[in-house]
Amino acid sequence: MFTAAFRSIHVVATICGIASLFVTTAQAADASAWDGDSHSAMRLIGAKAHSEGGAQVFRAGVEVKLAPGWKTYWRYPGDSGVPPRFEFEQSENVKSIAVLWPAPLRFSDTEGTTIGYKNNVVFPLRIEPKDASKPVTLKLKFDYAVCERLCVPVESKADLVIDGKDNANDAIVSAAEATVPKAQAFRASAPLAISNAVADPASKPARVLLDVTAPKDTPVTVFAEGPSADWALPLPEPVSGGDAQQKRFAITLDGVPSGASTKGAILKITAVAGGQAIETPVPLD
């Protein structure tokens, strides 16, 4: 009887030990499994938590790898394409999640001019937990599109438990955070800045002339977004009128929603030059 009882205790202890091992592994994981195919794949990666204003903020990233020749899209895709969609509704111990967008690239091909990423991209996540003393369980449903000659819609899922102590991918997430455009005021005094914006009264349709201060001999790319997602502005194009330190771009006010007024509207302008990127609100007054 003693032997049988001992064996029962041993079996229970072994099962508990195995269960404990799986829980520990889940809590200690620094990345989820890849979900994808030969064109693209996605996973979640963890990073070290930061303290901001006395509050603990968890950090992570949505890492997307793309096959050579393939691309995916920015939050505003340009002439065509589908912006990525992040759904975290099933996550646990989460108060809020902010998705950060690295500075994109401009592509010109048979689709027209589109905006997005190639090779690999990591979208940093800033996570506010409900209880910072406990791990956060991220559950992501990620819908996006990848394109070569044809575009393919992709639906991916990933789960990851993060405790804010992950080190293995911290450098990857930190590098991605460094590429996110910095918020900057209109007409700021800085090496890269949106220095002026004026209406071009002679143009039809109407357009705005945008002056961008940038380091000398550094190529500049500019993106314009309307105050809401139903605005579909064309990409700003370089025009004459700048100088060695300033480059001028024209934004044609085409794609404004029917019935919407440009008066008082605020455009979101993203400028990228070399390793710098800024995001500036520009009022259409």
C-alpha positions in Angstrom: 0.0 0.0 0.0 2.8 2.3 0.9 4.6 1.5 -2.4 1.4 2.2 -4.4 0.8 5.5 -2.6 4.4 6.5 -3.1 4.1 5.7 -6.8 0.9 7.8 -7.0 2.6 10.7 -5.3 5.6 10.4 -7.7 3.4 10.4 -10.7 1.5 13.5 -9.5 4.8 15.2 -8.7 6.1 14.4 -12.2 3.0 15.7 -13.9 3.1 18.9 -11.8 6.8 19.3 -12.7 6.1 18.9 -16.4 3.2 21.4 -16.2 5.5 23.8 -14.3 8.1 23.5 -16.9 5.7 24.5 -19.7 4.5 27.5 -17.7 8.0 28.6 -17.0 8.9 28.2 -20.7 5.9 30.2 -21.8 6.7 33.0 -19.3 10.4 33.1 -20.3 9.8 33.0 -24.1 11.4 35.9 -25.9 9.6 35.3 -29.2 6.5 33.4 -30.6 6.7 30.9 -33.4 6.8 32.3 -37.0 3.4 32.2 -38.8 3.7 32.5 -42.5 4.8 30.9 -45.8 7.6 31.3 -48.4 6.4 34.9 -49.2 6.3 36.3 -45.7 6.1 35.4 -42.0 5.2 37.2 -38.8 6.1 36.7 -35.1 6.0 38.6 -31.8 9.2 39.4 -30.0 9.6 40.7 -26.4 11.9 43.4 -25.1 12.9 44.9 -21.7 10.3 47.1 -20.0 10.9 50.8 -19.4 9.8 53.1 -16.6 8.1 56.2 -17.9 6.9 58.8 -15.4 7.0 56.2 -12.6 4.9 53.7 -14.6 6.1 50.4 -16.0 5.7 50.2 -19.8 6.2 46.9 -21.5 7.8 46.7 -24.9 7.5 44.2 -27.8 7.5 44.1 -31.5 5.7 42.6 -34.5 8.4 41.3 -36.7 7.6 40.7 -40.4 10.1 39.1 -42.8 9.6 39.3 -46.5 11.0 37.2 -49.3 13.3 39.0 -51.8 11.3 41.2 -54.1 8.3 41.3 -51.9 6.9 44.3 -50.0 4.2 45.2 -47.5 2.4 48.5 -46.7 2.6 51.5 -44.3 -0.5 52.8 -42.4 -1.2 54.9 -45.6 -0.4 52.7 -48.6 -0.4 55.3 -51.3 -2.0 54.8 -54.7 -3.0 51.2 -53.9 -2.5 48.5 -51.3 -3.8 47.5 -47.9 -2.6 49.0 -44.6 -1.7 46.4 -41.9 -4.4 45.7 -39.3 -3.5 44.8 -35.7 -6.0 43.2 -33.4 -5.1 42.6 -29.7 -8.6 42.3 -28.2 -7.9 38.8 -26.7 -4.7 39.9 -24.9 -4.6 39.5 -21.1 -3.5 42.0 -18.4 -3.4 44.8 -21.0 -4.7 48.3 -20.5 -3.6 49.7 -23.8 -1.3 48.9 -26.8 0.2 51.5 -29.1 1.6 50.4 -32.4 4.6 52.5 -33.7 5.3 52.8 -37.4 8.9 52.9 -38.6 9.7 55.4 -41.4 8.5 53.9 -44.7 9.9 53.7 -48.2 8.4 55.0 -51.4 7.9 52.5 -54.3 7.1 53.2 -58.0 6.0 50.3 -60.1 3.0 49.1 -62.2 0.7 49.8 -59.2 1.7 53.4 -59.2 3.4 54.9 -56.2 3.0 53.0 -53.0 4.4 53.3 -49.5 5.7 50.5 -47.3 8.5 48.2 -46.4 10.7 45.5 -48.0 13.0 42.8 -46.5 12.3 42.8 -42.8 10.3 45.3 -40.7 9.6 45.4 -36.9 6.6 47.4 -35.7 7.4 48.4 -32.1 4.7 48.0 -29.4 4.2 50.1 -26.3 2.1 48.2 -23.8 0.5 49.6 -20.7 -0.4 46.7 -18.4 -3.3 46.6 -16.0 -1.0 45.1 -13.3 2.7 45.7 -13.9 3.7 43.1 -11.3 2.3 40.3 -13.6 3.2 39.2 -17.1 1.3 40.3 -20.1 -0.1 37.8 -22.6 -0.2 39.2 -26.1 -2.6 37.6 -28.5 -2.4 39.1 -32.0 -4.4 38.7 -35.1 -2.5 40.4 -37.9 -4.0 41.1 -41.3 -1.7 42.5 -44.0 -0.9 42.2 -47.7 2.4 41.3 -49.4 3.1 42.1 -53.1 5.6 41.2 -55.8 3.9 41.2 -59.2 0.6 40.2 -57.5 -0.7 41.1 -54.1 -1.5 38.3 -51.6 -3.7 38.9 -48.5 -2.3 37.3 -45.3 -3.9 36.4 -42.0 -1.5 35.6 -39.2 -1.8 34.9 -35.5 0.8 34.9 -32.7 0.7 34.6 -28.9 3.5 35.6 -26.5 3.8 36.0 -22.8 6.1 38.9 -21.8 7.3 39.9 -18.3 9.5 42.9 -19.2 12.7 41.0 -18.6 13.4 39.8 -22.2 16.9 40.6 -23.4 17.4 38.4 -26.5 15.4 40.7 -28.9 15.8 44.0 -27.0 18.3 45.3 -29.5 16.0 44.5 -32.4 13.1 46.3 -30.9 15.3 49.3 -29.8 16.6 49.6 -33.4 13.1 49.6 -34.8 12.1 52.3 -32.2 14.9 54.4 -33.4 13.5 54.5 -37.0 10.0 55.7 -35.9 9.6 59.4 -36.9 10.0 61.8 -34.1 7.2 64.2 -33.3 8.2 67.7 -34.2 6.4 71.1 -34.3 5.8 73.0 -37.5 8.5 75.5 -38.3 10.9 74.0 -35.7 14.5 75.0 -35.8 16.2 71.7 -36.5 18.5 70.0 -39.1 15.4 68.3 -40.5 12.2 70.3 -40.3 9.0 71.4 -42.1 9.9 75.1 -42.3 7.0 76.5 -44.2 3.8 75.8 -46.1 1.9 78.1 -48.5 -1.0 77.8 -50.9 -0.1 77.9 -54.6 -2.9 80.2 -56.0 -2.0 79.5 -59.6 -2.6 75.8 -59.5 -5.7 73.9 -60.4 -6.5 71.7 -58.6 -5.3 73.5 -55.6 -2.0 72.5 -54.0 0.2 73.3 -51.1 3.9 74.2 -51.4 5.9 72.7 -48.6 9.5 73.8 -47.7 11.6 71.2 -45.9 14.9 72.1 -44.2 17.3 69.2 -44.6 21.0 68.5 -44.4 22.9 69.5 -47.6 23.1 66.9 -50.3 20.8 64.5 -48.4 17.9 63.0 -50.4 14.5 63.8 -48.8 11.3 61.8 -49.1 8.0 63.3 -47.9 4.6 61.7 -47.2 1.3 63.5 -46.5 -1.8 62.2 -44.7 -5.1 63.8 -44.2 -6.9 64.4 -40.9 -8.9 61.2 -41.4 -8.4 57.8 -43.2 -10.9 58.8 -46.0 -8.5 61.4 -47.3 -6.4 59.9 -50.2 -3.8 62.5 -50.9 -1.2 61.8 -53.7 2.4 61.7 -52.6 4.2 65.1 -52.4 6.4 65.7 -55.4 9.7 67.8 -55.5 9.4 71.1 -57.4 11.8 73.9 -58.0 12.1 76.8 -55.6 14.3 75.3 -52.8 17.9 75.9 -52.1 20.9 74.0 -50.8 19.4 73.7 -47.3 15.7 73.7 -48.3 13.8 71.4 -50.6 10.3 72.3 -51.9 7.5 69.8 -52.4 4.0 70.2 -53.9 1.0 68.5 -52.3 -1.9 68.4 -54.7 -5.2 68.6 -52.7 -6.7 65.8 -54.7 -8.5 62.9 -53.0 -10.2 65.1 -50.4 -13.5 63.4 -49.4 -16.6 64.8 -51.0 -18.1 67.6 -48.9 -15.0 67.9 -46.7 -13.4 71.4 -46.3 -9.6 71.9 -46.4 -10.0 75.1 -44.4 -8.7 74.4 -40.9 -7.7 70.9 -41.8 -4.4 69.6 -40.4 -2.2 67.4 -42.5 0.3 65.0 -41.0 3.6 65.3 -42.8 6.3 62.7 -42.5 9.8 63.6 -43.8 12.7 61.2 -44.1 16.3 62.2 -44.8 19.2 59.8 -44.3 18.8 58.3 -40.9 16.5 61.0 -39.6 12.7 61.0 -39.7 10.1 63.5 -38.4 6.3 63.7 -38.2 4.8 67.2 -38.2 1.2 68.6 -38.1 0.7 71.3 -40.8 -2.5 73.4 -40.7 -4.1 74.3 -44.0 -4.8 77.9 -43.1 
